[in-house]
Amino acid sequence: MAAVVQGVPAGLPLDLEAIDADLARRQEGYGRGGRMKIETDRVEVLSGLKGGVTLGSPLTLLVRNKDSVIEKLPQVAAPRPGHADLAGCMKYGHRDGRAVLERASARETAPRVAAGAVARQLLAPFGIEVFAYVLEVGGVPASPPDGQSLWDAAGDRRHEVRAASAFHGLDPELEEAWIGAVDAAREQKDSLGGVFEVRVSGLPPGLGSYQAGPDRLTARLGAALFSIPAIKGVEVGLGFEAGRRPGSRVHDPILPAEGGSTRFRRGSNRAGGLEGGLTTGEDLVLRAAMKPIPSLRQGMPSVDMESGEARDATYQRSDVTSVPAASVVAEAVVALALAEAFLDKYGGDSFEQVRASWDYHRGQLRDL
Ligand SMILES: Cc1cc2nc3c(=O)[nH]c(=O)nc-3n(C[C@H](O)[C@H](O)[C@H](O)COP(=O)(O)O)c2cc1C
């Protein structure tokens, strides 16, 4: 599968090993099934790069499938509830769910992770980091230390802590409970969903727009997260909790500041780094909920597409949970949405021009 990334300025050195490292992280996580063991994803760059540096032309990123070709795969006779199988067959007039599922499968998130890794490399030189971690698996929530988020508690050790986790989490105390939940679900031939958080630090204020609804960064980030298969809910900052509190306990005080990059600071970040469809300069805090995998070994009621008889849904080799993998995909789609917003504001043909535009805005903010 391939992704074509357009609009990357010329002159950005690309680290292909870092792209492969993100692809590898997408394949990790406790509870993953057979397909992940077959495929070790690697990116191949087919266009847009010379001597490891971007040319400004479209970047074509190929991630090959190694396991099988559609012609050799068996028919999917009874659609799986929770997947695109039935709605897809009804849309196109197919009787074989196979015609739907190979494209509807989350395998397409692999090239998106590669594209997201490019976006991360565009943002990194400006000090912008996108970092996701798992908060809940199968209804077992991570338990932050009193009064602190797991993100704050991990601090600068966050990469290390997450790399040591079998779930891309930040709560080592919880690993056993999550492993137990996944093992129990596997035993019961069931599957599990969960919740993850995406944090973005180092963002400048003013990315996004309030000029038209669809341009609001909030809308673009929501669309990015909802573009991941199986995502059923997205929150920004306080999220649904913001609808339950009075305004005085929702909005973030604006305070004078000295010696920083602007003359303002915020007393809190309950907004999750977005106000009016724009970044505020505080960390972006997004959370998303993923439903459990729809391919169940225990079976789910379905109908044979040929005979019309009731039978169990066709089982496809599958994960028990893909929440850790989805958190890596979330990093990618958030990085892509932010890179787009970043280039809307600071864009130029070359990386040097982008840098100059960024420097100009930094000066403007200091003098505001
Ligand atoms: C990274 C990732 C891996 C997934 N792995 C599987 C899987 O192994 N088996 C499966 O049935 N669904 C898997 N899914 C979920 C399906 O793709 C998803 O449930 C399906 O597309 C329908 O979801 P929707 O109704 O939200 O679009 C995975 C999703 C993601 C994001």
The ligand as an SDF file (V2000), in Angstrom:
LIG
                    3D

 31 33  0  0  0  0  0  0  0  0999 V2000
   -4.4290   -0.3290   14.0970 C   0  0  0  0  0  0  0  0  0  0  0  0
   -5.7210   -1.0710   13.9370 C   0  0  0  0  0  0  0  0  0  0  0  0
   -5.7180   -2.4580   13.8610 C   0  0  0  0  0  0  0  0  0  0  0  0
   -6.9110   -3.1580   13.6950 C   0  0  0  0  0  0  0  0  0  0  0  0
   -6.8710   -4.5180   13.6490 N   0  0  0  0  0  0  0  0  0  0  0  0
   -8.0270   -5.2080   13.4250 C   0  0  0  0  0  0  0  0  0  0  0  0
   -8.0330   -6.6350   13.3410 C   0  0  0  0  0  0  0  0  0  0  0  0
   -6.9920   -7.2880   13.4800 O   0  0  0  0  0  0  0  0  0  0  0  0
   -9.2150   -7.2570   13.1030 N   0  0  0  0  0  0  0  0  0  0  0  0
  -10.3870   -6.5700   12.9590 C   0  0  0  0  0  0  0  0  0  0  0  0
  -11.4390   -7.1770   12.7550 O   0  0  0  0  0  0  0  0  0  0  0  0
  -10.4250   -5.2240   13.0830 N   0  0  0  0  0  0  0  0  0  0  0  0
   -9.2800   -4.5360   13.2960 C   0  0  0  0  0  0  0  0  0  0  0  0
   -9.3220   -3.1730   13.4270 N   0  0  0  0  0  0  0  0  0  0  0  0
  -10.6250   -2.4930   13.4870 C   0  0  0  0  0  0  0  0  0  0  0  0
  -11.3480   -2.3800   12.2000 C   0  0  0  0  0  0  0  0  0  0  0  0
  -10.5300   -1.8320   11.2040 O   0  0  0  0  0  0  0  0  0  0  0  0
  -12.6010   -1.5220   12.4380 C   0  0  0  0  0  0  0  0  0  0  0  0
  -13.3120   -2.0390   13.4890 O   0  0  0  0  0  0  0  0  0  0  0  0
  -13.4640   -1.4750   11.2250 C   0  0  0  0  0  0  0  0  0  0  0  0
  -12.7900   -0.7500   10.2030 O   0  0  0  0  0  0  0  0  0  0  0  0
  -14.8170   -0.8390   11.4370 C   0  0  0  0  0  0  0  0  0  0  0  0
  -14.7270    0.2620   12.2580 O   0  0  0  0  0  0  0  0  0  0  0  0
  -15.6340    1.5520   12.0380 P   0  0  0  0  0  0  0  0  0  0  0  0
  -17.0550    1.0920   11.9760 O   0  0  0  0  0  0  0  0  0  0  0  0
  -15.3400    2.4140   13.1880 O   0  0  0  0  0  0  0  0  0  0  0  0
  -15.1760    2.1420   10.7430 O   0  0  0  0  0  0  0  0  0  0  0  0
   -8.1400   -2.4570   13.6080 C   0  0  0  0  0  0  0  0  0  0  0  0
   -8.1340   -1.0490   13.6810 C   0  0  0  0  0  0  0  0  0  0  0  0
   -6.9470   -0.3670   13.8610 C   0  0  0  0  0  0  0  0  0  0  0  0
   -6.9600    1.1390   13.9570 C   0  0  0  0  0  0  0  0  0  0  0  0
  1  2  1  0
  2  3  1  0
  2 30  2  0
  3  4  2  0
  4  5  1  0
  4 28  1  0
  5  6  2  0
  6  7  1  0
  6 13  1  0
  7  8  2  0
  7  9  1  0
  9 10  1  0
 10 11  2  0
 10 12  1  0
 12 13  2  0
 13 14  1  0
 14 15  1  0
 14 28  1  0
 15 16  1  0
 16 17  1  0
 16 18  1  0
 18 19  1  0
 18 20  1  0
 20 21  1  0
 20 22  1  0
 22 23  1  0
 23 24  1  0
 24 25  2  0
 24 26  1  0
 24 27  1  0
 28 29  2  0
 29 30  1  0
 30 31  1  0
M  END
$$$$
